[in-house]
Amino acid sequence: MVTKETLRIAFRAKECLRKAVREELKRKALLGQYVIINRNGKACRVLAKEALKITKAG
């Protein structure tokens, strides 16, 4: 059974992962590097700078 505590922990874990990914995207964007993202079920190489814009929009 899912409790309020379990949901709270899952939400915090999700936010922690989101923050870590965002920091890594920022780091790669500063270095002008590419990242691999999933677009329509396919792996796609894009500039980290573009990926940051995508995450801000979503």
Phi, psi and omega in degrees: 000139180272125180256170177299323179296318179297316179296320179296316179295318180296319179296316179295322178295317179298315179295322178296315178296318179299317180295317181297318180294317180298318178298320179292321177297319178298316181298313180293324179296319178297328181271356180073028183268167178261159172228159177256125178234167180261119176236117179054040177081005180237145177289135184222132179267122179225159174296143180300327179300317178292320179297324176297319178297321179297317182291328177291324181287329185264000000 
